[in-house]
Amino acid sequence: MTPRLRTAAGGALVAALLFAGLAWANPAGAQRLVNERLVEDIRPSDLLGGGDKVFVRFGADAAFGVLWGNATNPNHVYMVALKARYLGVAQVVDESGRVVADNVPVKYWTLYAVKLLDLVEYRDQDGDGIANYTRGYDGADFTTYTEDEPVFKRVDLNTTWTRGAIDRNSTASSRTWSFNLTATDLPYEGVNEGVVARGDNMLNLVRFTFHLRASLEEIDNVTVPQWRVTVDTARPLRPVVTNVTRQGDLTWGGTIARYGLKWDQEIEGWDYEPGTPRRLLLEFGAIVGNLIPPGVANWIDDNLVHRTNETGRARYESTAGNETIDNRTGSLSFARRLRSPTLDFEGDWTRVGRVTWVSNSTVDGVTRPVYAQVLAGHRIVARGELGGAFLGFVLLGALSYDGGDRIAHDPEVTTDVIAALVPPDGMTGVLIAVGVAVAVVLVGLLLLASRRRKRLPRKP
């Protein structure tokens, strides 16, 4: 018998593909919806190994959406967010106290992406709900499996995806885009041994259905931290940040982009190995990469990001307590099962994104738990020929479902981002406008992309 597995689980991974930025105040009457500024971007892309995409953009500084492989360029499915990430407002001085720049919105560009890697069948021998294994890492990709429980076979989701029609809708409060991606007849691969033929020896169908919702809102009062940044100007072309201290908060105007993403998944025709307990695992990679482009402001560099503790980390609650993963973690010695259904990606003062999921699913009409696990966090760092930098980390995680003929899991998620900062009346601010277009040229080097690159490309 070839069982049918249906899940509506996608939000599990993109609890927030976007971002939240800094804190803001919402006084009555201060909000103005400006949803007409949301622009859809539907076309082929070279981002993250290439393919087709459906993105929504907020001006020059933020974009989010879905990217996938097509017939000419097979690839995984990515949920992607590119945004300007505000650290606050800086007063920049040299070591003698002379003002170098005043009231500068300190921002750089962050890419947050979730990559759907593969589906894996395993046997949960100890009954803890997760797959007990670790994976090797070669600096660009996750590789071999070291098993503590039987891991039978996998389906690589790097394939050709077919997009269905896009259903667009607008209300007084938001705009929405809904569409699905389908792949059929995907072959099984052995994990550490060959594949034993079962059924028709292929996964018949995988379908992801995405529901994107966005709104854009102008707000008068945005509370942002103020920083005093000291630089050594001995090298005028690239001053070195020598100290960063936090001052009092400031109140600026801002534009807030609010974003919600729900996604369902449907899996039909998985041919299980005999024996129980059998489970399916959806492996995913989540990446946080911070881009410091050359020529933005010659004192905004990775040293500033490091000193403000904004390189990024993932925070979660496991069965052992509260833990974090960042660019220093490496591969964990054993899989961590998450107790709370969230993965938060953040710095000290800003939030990058959140992965969240519904804890229960319906398996053949019975409510069953969904488990999540994390396995590794590895460093990303690259230097550009013109002085730019790309740094961050990649996390390996997975969601685990009971095997069955029908599984349903249907979450919904929301998040928001400060898409622009505007100084109050009477204060001048030097706005540094580079935008998503510049950030995109560096994303091809990401460690979750299809091939490895060690240096940043030149700006086209």
N, C-alpha and C positions, 0 to 999 in steps of 0.2 A: 504494500500500500504506500502511495506517495502522499504524505500528509500535507495539509495546507496550513501555512502559518501566516496569519495576518496581524500586523501591528500598526498602530497609529502612534508611533513612539518618537517621532523625530524631535519634538521640542525637547526631548531628553537631552539633546546635545546643544541646542542653541537657546538655552535659557536666556541668553542675551547675547546676541551676536554683536550687539553694539556695545554701548558703553554708557556709563554714567560718568559725568565729569566731576566738577566740584559741587559744593553745596550751593543751593540758591534759595532765596526767600520768595514766597508767592503771595504778595499782598493782594487783597481784593481789588479787582478792576485793573490789575497791571498786566494781564495776559491778553495777547492779540494773536489769533490764529492766522497764519500766513501759509496755508497748505499749497497755495498756487506756486510757491517756490520749490516744491518738491518736483524733481525731474527724473523720469525713468530713462534708463540707459540699457538698451537691449541690442546686443551685437556680439560678434566674436571678440575674443580677448586672448592676449598672451600671458595674462596673469596666472601665476601658480601652475605653470605647465601648459596652460592654454585650453581653449574650448569655447563654449558659448556662455553667456551670462544674462541674468536679469538683475540689474542694480537699480537702486533708488539713490539719488544724490541730493545733498543739501548744500547748494552753492559749491564753492571751491574746496571746502575743508572736510567734508564727510560724505561717505558713500557706504551702502550696505547692500547685500543681496546674496544670490546663489550663482555659483559657477560650476560647470560640468563638462565632461568630455563629449565630443561629437564624433561623427563618422570618420572625419579626416584627422582627428586629434583625440583619441581615447584618453580619458582622465577619470579621476575620482570626482565625487560631488563635494564641493566646498561651500560652507556658509561663511561669508567674508564680511568684514567691516574694516574700512579705512577711515581714519579720522585724525583731525588735529586734536591733540590732547593738551589741555591747558594746565600748567602748573601754578598759574597765578600771574601776578604782575611784579616786575623786577625794577629795582633801582640799582643800576650797575655803576660801580665805582672802581677806580684803580687802587693800588696799595697805599697811595698817599691820601685817599679819600676824595679825589677829584671825580665828579660825576661824568661817566662815560655815556650813559643812556638813562633816560628817565621814563617811568610809566610804560614800560614795554610789556605787552602780554607775552609771557613765556610759554611758547608752545612748540611742540615737535609733533611728529606724525607716528601713529601707532597702527600697525596691522594686527587685527585679531581674526583668526580663522579657525574653523573646525572642519576637519577632513574626515570623511567617512572612509575608513581604510578597508575593512573586510568583514565578513561574517564567518564565525568559527564555531564548529560543533565540538563539545567536550562532554565528559562524564563527570558529574559532581559527586565524587566518591565520598567526601567528608560531609556533604550536605550543608555547606556554608553559603551556597548560592552563587559563589564566584568561581572563576577558573584560576587555579593555582599554578602559575607559571611565570617565568620572566622572559624578556626578549633582549637579544643583542642589539647593539646600535653601532653603526659604522661612521658616525659623524654626519651622515646625510639621511639615512633611512633606518627604520627598525627592521631587524633581520631575523635571526634564528630564534626558535622557541626552546626553552629549557623547562620541561614539564615535571610537575609534582602530581598531576592527575592526567589521565589520557586526553589528549587533544587530537581528534581524528582527522578532520579535514577543514578546509577553508574555501571561501569564494572571494577572490580579489575583486573589489568594486571599481578598479581601474578599467573602464570599459566604455562602450558607446551608449549614450543615454538619449532617449527621444523625448522631447518636450511636448506636452499637450498645449491646448489653447490657453491663453491668459484671460482670466476673468477679472475685469477691472470694476471697481465700484468706489464712489465718493459719497461721503455723508457730510453733515455740518461739522463734524469733529475730526475726521480722518479720511485717508485714502487707502485702498486695499488692492492687492494683486494676488491672485490665486492661480496656481498651475501645478502640473505634475511632471515628474521625470520617470521614465520606465526603461528598464533593461531586461532582456530575455535570454534564456538558454545559456546561463553562465556555467562554465565547467568548474568542477571541484579540483582542488589542489591538495596534495599531501602536505602535512606539516613537517613531520620528521620521518615519515615512512610513505610508501606509495598508497594510492587511493584504492580501496576495495569497491568494485562496481556494485552499486545499489540502485534499484529502480531504473530510471532512464539516465542515471549518472550525470545529472545536471540540475542546477537550480532553475526552475522554469521562468520565474518572474520576480523582479524587485521593482517596487514603485514607491516613490516618495512624493507626497502632495504637500505643497508649501502654501501657507496663507500669511502674506506679509501685510502689515498694517503700519502706517506712519502718519505722524502729524508734526507740524512745525509751528512753534509758538514763540512770539516775542515777549520777553519779560523785563520789566523795568529794573528789578532789584536782583542782581546776582552777586552773592558773597564769594569773594575770591581772596586767597592769602596773598600777602605782599612779602617779597623776598629782597634781601640786600645781598647782591652778588658781587664779590670782590674778584677782580681779574688782574693778572700780571701782564702788563702791556709791553713787556720787553720784546715780544714777537708780535708786532702790530697786525700782521696778516692772520694770526691765529692766537689771540690772547688765551692764557691758561686760567681757568677758574681755580682760585686758591681757597675760597671760603664762600659758604652760603649760610645765611641765617634768616630765620623766619621773623617777620615783623607783624604788625597788626593787620587785620583783614580790611579789605576795601569793598565798596559796593559799586558795581558797574551795571550797565545794561547787557542783555544777552539774548541769544536765540537758542531755544531748547528744541531739539529734535527728539520726539518720542516714537519708539519703535516697538512693535510687537510681532512675534513670529510663532506660528503654530505649524507643526508639520506632522503628517501622518506617514506611516510606512506600511507597506503591504508586501509580504513575502509568500510566494506560492511554490510548492513542489520541492521542498527540502527532503532529501532521501536520508533518513537517519540510520545510524548503525544500530544493530540489535542491542537490547539491554537498557537498563535504567540505572540511575536517573539521567536523562538526557537534557541538555540545555543548548541554547544558541547564544552566542556572544557577538555583539556589534562593537568592534574595535574602532576607536577614533583617536585622532591626534588633534590637540589644541595648541595653537601657537600664539605667542605674544611677541611681536617684534617692534622695536622702537627705531625709527629712522631719524637720523640727524643729517639732513642734506647739507652739502657744502654751499656756502654763500648765503645762508639764511640770516644769521647774525653771527659774527665771527667768534663770539664768546659762548654761544649755545652749542655745547658739545656733550659727549657721553659722560664726561667728568661731572657736568652739572646734573645730568640725569641720575648718576650714581650718588652724588652727594645729597640729593633731595629724596633718595630712596624710592625712585620712580621707575627703576628698570623693570619691575614687575615680579609677581609671584602668584601662585595658586594656593588658596586656603580652603580647607575642607575639614569635616569632622569624620574621622574614621572610628572603627570600633575600639581603637586604642586611645582616642581623644582627639583634640584639635591638632592639626598638622599643616605644614606648608610644603610646597614644592617650588623650586626656582631653578636658576641656571647653575646652581652648585650641587644639585641633588644627585644627578646620575641615575643609574638603574637601581630601583629598590630591591632589597634582598628577597622580598616576597610581596605578593599583591596585597594592597590595602583595600579592605571593603569599607565603603562609605556608609556611615550611619545616617547622616543628613543628606537629603536629595539635592544638594547644591555644590557646585564648584565655583568659587569666587576668584576672579583675576583682578589684581589691584596693585597699586603702589601705596605709599604712606598717605597721600593726600588725594589721589584720584582713583576712580574705579575704571577698570578696562572693560569687563564683561562678566557675565555669569552663565554658567551651564546649570540647568535645573531639569528635573523630571518628576513625573507623578510616580509615587512609590508603589502603586498597585496596578496590575493589569488584569485583564479577563482572559483566562485560558480555557477554551472549550466550555464557556459559560460559567466558570468558577473564578472567583477573585483570587489572584495569586500575586505575590510580591515581585517587584522588579529590583534587582540589585545593581550596584555600580562599584567599580574598582578603579584604582590608579596604579600604575606600574613604573613610571619613570618620569624624570624631568632632566632635560639636557640643554646645555648652553648653545646659544647662537651668537656668533660675532663675525663681522666682516668689515673690512676697511675699504674705502674707495680711493681711487687714484687722486681725486681732487680734494680729499680731506673729509669726506662724509663718513658716516658709520651706520651700521645696522646691528643692533644687539637686542637680545632677549632670550627666550627659552621656549622649548617645545615639551608638551606633556603627552604621555600615552595613557589613555583610559579606555574603559569599556563598559557597556551595559549588558546585563545578563537576564535572559528570559527563559522561563520554563518551555520545554519543547511541547508542541501540541498541534492539533489540526487548525486551531484558530486562536489567535492572541490579539487582544485589543488594548491599546495604551495611547491615550489621547490628551496630552498636556497643552497648555497655552502659556506663553511667557511675554514679559514686557521689559523695556528698559528705556533709557534716555541719554542724551548727550548735549553738552554745551557746544553748539555748532558755531557760535561767534560771540565775541566780547566787544562791547562798545564802551569807551570811557564816558563818565558822566559829564554834564555840561560844565565848562570851565576847566576841564583837565584834558590835556593833549596826550595822546598815546601813539607810539610808533607801531603800527600794525605790520606784522611780518607776513606777507601773503605769498605763499608758495603753492600750497594746495595739493589735492589728491593726485592731480596729473603728474606732478613731480615724484610723489611717493611711489606711484605705481611702477616706475621704471626700475626700482630696486627690489621689487617683490619677487622677481624671478629667481633670486638666490636662496629663497627660503628652504629650510631643510625638509619641509614637507612637499616640496615641488618634485617633479618627476626626474630631474637631473641635478647634479651637484655643481655649484659654482662657488668659487672661493673669493672672488673679488667683485666689488660693485661695478655694474656697467656705467659707462659714461652717460650723461644726460643727452638724449637724442636732440 
